Amino acid sequence: MPDIKDEVDAEGLLATLLGCPPEMLDVSLDQLRTLAVVHTTGTAQRAARVLGREQSSVQKQLDNLNRAATRLVGEALVLKQGRGKDFLFTPSGEEVVALAIQTLSSWTESLNRSRRRLGSTVTFGTTEFTVEFLGAVWPSLREDFERRDIHLNIEHVRTRDLWRKLDAKKVDMVCGSLAAQPGRPPELEYDFLEWHRERVALLTNLSTRELPDTPVTSAKLPSLPLLAPTAGLLAQFLGRWYGPDYRGTLDVIADIDSLNYGLNLLNTKLLHGCMLTTERVADAVLEGRLPGRGLRKIDLADDFDPALEIVTGIFARRGERERYAADHPLNLLWEAFAVASPAKAFPVTLPG
C-alpha cells in the first residue's frame, strides 16, 4: 500500500508541475543559451557572430524573453544602453543567466554521463604532437567501433589543460606528456599507461661561435637568450630547475605560447637565441618535417637538478575503467594502447 506521505509529496509535485506559467513553458533551452552568450559577449552583434546567426535572430530571442519576463515578474531581463555599448542585465536577468548556465551545464553533463555509461560516445583528448599515437591504434579499433555505432570524438587539448579537461570530464581519456624523474613512474592521481620517454633539448639559430655544439650546462643556460614558454610542459622543467620565478633568473627575450610561433621567430631571424623543446621536435626540425631552416639542436648536460625527462602516455580518471565491462570503448582503447605501446608498460596508479 502506498505511503500516505508519498502520496502527499506526489500531489505537491504534480501541483507544482501543472502550475507552471505558460510564458515560462514557452522558454526554450536555445533561448536560454542565447541569453547566456549575450551576457558573456556583451552585445547581440558579438553573440550572433559566436553563435553563427544573424543579429536580428538573436535580438528577436531577447525581445521574446523580455516580454515573457515582464509578464511573469514585471521586469525585463536585458536592456540596451546605446549604440556600441554592452547590454545592461537587470537583477532578474542576472538570476536567469545564472539559472541558464546551471541548467545547460547540468543537461550536458547528464548526457555525457549517459554516453560514457552506455559507451555510445568516447571523447579522446590529444595534444598536437601526440595525435599520432591515437592514429597508431585506431586501425585495430575502427571496424568494431563502426559496427557498434560508437562515436570517437577527438578533441585538441594543450598540455597545460590536460588535467583540467580530464577532471572536468570534458574528455574521457587523454594522451599527453609531463616531467618525471628518469627511470621512475610518475606519481599521479590518474591511471597512466606509458608510451615513451625522451629528453629536453635546445633549438638555436645562434652561430657555433656564439654557442658551440657542446651540451649546455645548468650554469650556462641562464646566460643564453631564451624564447621561454608561458605555460605547459617545458615551463614545468624551467620552474623545477630554476624556481617559480625562473624568468627573473633566465635571459628571456620572448614569451611564446606555441611551438610554431617560436620556430617562426627563430626561422625568420627576427630573434637570435634558443628555444627549449623536446628531442623529437628538434629531430623533426632537423629532418625538415617542421619549419626551421638552419637551426641547430643542442643537447642539455646531465647536471640539471632535479634530473628530469619527458614522459608521454595515456591518462584516464582513476578507477573509472574498472566500473565498465571489458568491451566498453574506454577499456578497448586502453588495451589497444597497452598492446601498441613501444614501452610495453603496465598501467600505473598512485597507491592509496
Summary of the structure (lengths in Angstrom):
residues: 352
radius of gyration: 26.9
end to end distance: 46.6
largest distance: 92.4
contacts: 1008
relative contact order: 0.12
helix: 46%
strand: 20%
